Amino acid sequence: MYLEIITPVKKVFEGDVTLVQLPGSKGSFTLLKNHAPIISTLDKGTIRVVDTLGKEHFFNVSGGVVENLENKIIVLVESA
């Protein structure tokens, strides 16, 4: 899967990942390879990313939106 995390100021993360955990407005959820298409709002919380080398990355966010379509995930957040 390919992930981009973008703020109004800069692109915070860009690369191939195996797992993304997100603080959805109706509860936390995880995106894995071949997940169904989804658009969701995000609440304040932490995004956990596992890259293809198994390294974990954490991003504290103050809300935003996520779109997943055909293994491309775009996360737009207010701040990270």
Secondary structure, DSSP 8 states (H G I E B T S, - for coil): -EEEEE-SS-EEEEEEEEEEEEEETTEEEEE-TT---EEEEEEEEEEEEEETTS-EEEEEEEEEEEEEETTEEEEEES--
